[in-house]
Amino acid sequence: MTINEIQDEIIEEFSGFDDWMDKYQLLIDLGNEQEPLEEKYKTEQNLIDGCQSRVWLVAELVPTPNPSLREGSLDGEPAVIHFRAESDALIVKGIVALLIRVLSDHTPQEILDADLYFIEEIGLKEHLSPTRSNGLVAMVKQMRSYALAFSLKR
């Protein structure tokens, strides 16, 4: 599934709710469904700067599960980035779960080229406090930084 297809799926899920309390509950549910991050990864170096709550993000470059699905990619990249994360705040945990759902298991170039329009489309940015909004920007920036670092290593 492409990044845009995943974003469209998320937009569809959130469009079923008119009330933002229901959307917050969906975010909390998504965060709770996420695999907890092992304690060994909850280190200072994995903390995202710029988030009011604590968010740990881990990224690793892994072989593409099905290389034939990537033949159409621009760079023919044989590996994808797999993200894992956790937060000590319920809504933030849901936000990072959404970002992982959209960006994880895509090539570094796909992540760098992605236009994350779902954030605006579901109204997320306008319904977050300024500090949470800054945290969202910091999470996206960190994920793109990993993508850039992995693309330069190759």
C-alpha positions as CSV (number, residue, x, y, z in Angstrom):
1,M,0.0,0.0,0.0
2,T,1.4,3.5,-0.9
3,I,1.7,6.3,1.6
4,N,-1.1,8.1,-0.1
5,E,-3.4,5.1,0.0
6,I,-2.8,4.7,3.7
7,Q,-3.5,8.5,4.3
8,D,-6.7,8.2,2.3
9,E,-7.7,5.2,4.5
10,I,-7.1,7.3,7.7
11,I,-9.0,10.2,6.3
12,E,-11.9,7.8,5.6
13,E,-11.8,6.4,9.2
14,F,-11.8,9.9,10.8
15,S,-14.6,11.2,8.5
16,G,-17.0,8.8,10.2
17,F,-16.9,11.1,13.3
18,D,-18.2,14.6,13.6
19,D,-17.4,15.2,17.2
20,W,-13.7,15.8,18.1
21,M,-14.2,13.9,21.4
22,D,-14.9,10.8,19.3
23,K,-11.8,11.5,17.2
24,Y,-9.7,11.8,20.3
25,Q,-11.0,8.5,21.5
26,L,-10.1,7.0,18.1
27,L,-6.5,8.4,18.6
28,I,-6.3,6.9,22.1
29,D,-7.6,3.5,20.8
30,L,-5.0,3.5,18.0
31,G,-2.3,4.3,20.5
32,N,-3.4,1.5,22.8
33,E,-3.4,-1.0,20.0
34,Q,0.3,-0.2,19.3
35,E,2.9,-2.7,20.4
36,P,4.7,-1.3,23.5
37,L,8.3,-0.4,23.0
38,E,10.8,-2.5,24.8
39,E,12.4,-0.8,27.8
40,K,15.9,-1.1,26.3
41,Y,14.8,1.4,23.6
42,K,13.4,4.0,26.1
43,T,16.7,5.9,26.2
44,E,17.7,9.5,26.1
45,Q,19.0,9.2,22.5
46,N,15.6,7.8,21.3
47,L,13.6,10.7,22.8
48,I,12.2,13.2,20.4
49,D,13.3,16.8,21.1
50,G,10.4,19.3,20.9
51,C,7.7,17.1,22.4
52,Q,6.1,18.2,25.7
53,S,5.4,14.5,26.6
54,R,8.1,11.9,26.3
55,V,8.1,10.1,22.9
56,W,10.7,7.5,22.0
57,L,11.2,6.7,18.4
58,V,13.3,3.8,17.0
59,A,14.0,3.3,13.3
60,E,15.8,0.5,11.5
61,L,16.5,-0.2,7.9
62,V,15.1,-3.7,7.0
63,P,15.0,-5.7,3.8
64,T,11.9,-5.0,1.7
65,P,9.4,-7.8,2.5
66,N,8.5,-8.2,-1.2
67,P,11.1,-6.5,-3.5
68,S,8.8,-7.0,-6.6
69,L,6.4,-4.5,-5.0
70,R,9.1,-1.9,-5.0
71,E,10.1,-2.2,-8.7
72,G,8.0,0.9,-9.5
73,S,9.8,3.1,-6.9
74,L,11.9,5.9,-8.2
75,D,15.2,4.7,-6.7
76,G,14.7,0.9,-6.7
77,E,15.6,0.9,-3.0
78,P,15.8,-2.7,-1.7
79,A,15.2,-1.7,1.9
80,V,12.5,0.0,3.9
81,I,12.5,1.8,7.3
82,H,10.6,0.2,10.1
83,F,9.5,2.5,12.9
84,R,8.5,1.7,16.5
85,A,7.6,4.2,19.1
86,E,5.9,4.9,22.4
87,S,4.7,7.9,24.4
88,D,3.8,8.4,28.0
89,A,0.7,10.5,26.9
90,L,-2.4,8.8,25.5
91,I,-3.2,11.2,22.6
92,V,0.4,11.6,21.6
93,K,0.7,7.8,21.6
94,G,-2.2,7.8,19.1
95,I,-0.6,10.5,16.9
96,V,2.7,8.6,16.7
97,A,0.8,5.4,15.9
98,L,-0.8,7.2,13.0
99,L,2.6,8.5,11.7
100,I,4.0,5.0,12.0
101,R,1.1,3.6,10.1
102,V,1.6,6.0,7.3
103,L,5.4,6.1,7.1
104,S,6.7,2.7,8.4
105,D,7.8,0.1,6.0
106,H,8.4,2.5,3.1
107,T,11.7,3.4,1.5
108,P,13.7,6.4,2.7
109,Q,13.0,8.2,-0.5
110,E,9.2,7.5,-0.3
111,I,9.3,9.0,3.2
112,L,11.3,12.0,2.2
113,D,8.9,12.7,-0.8
114,A,5.7,12.1,1.2
115,D,3.2,15.0,1.5
116,L,1.5,14.2,4.8
117,Y,-1.9,15.8,3.8
118,F,-3.9,13.5,6.2
119,I,-2.9,15.7,9.1
120,E,-4.7,18.7,7.6
121,E,-7.6,16.6,6.1
122,I,-8.6,15.1,9.4
123,G,-8.3,18.4,11.2
124,L,-5.6,17.1,13.6
125,K,-3.4,20.1,13.6
126,E,-6.2,22.6,14.4
127,H,-7.5,20.5,17.3
128,L,-4.1,20.1,19.1
129,S,-2.7,22.5,21.7
130,P,0.3,24.5,20.5
131,T,2.7,22.3,22.4
132,R,1.2,19.1,21.0
133,S,1.2,20.6,17.5
134,N,4.9,21.4,18.0
135,G,5.4,17.8,19.1
136,L,3.7,16.5,15.9
137,V,6.1,18.6,13.8
138,A,9.0,17.3,15.8
139,M,7.9,13.7,15.3
140,V,7.6,14.1,11.5
141,K,10.9,15.9,11.4
142,Q,12.6,13.1,13.3
143,M,11.1,10.4,11.0
144,R,12.3,12.3,8.0
145,S,15.7,12.8,9.6
146,Y,16.0,9.0,9.9
147,A,14.9,8.6,6.2
148,L,17.6,11.1,5.1
149,A,20.3,9.5,7.2
150,F,19.5,6.0,5.8
151,S,19.3,7.3,2.3
152,L,22.8,9.0,2.7
153,K,24.3,5.8,4.1
154,R,23.3,3.8,1.1
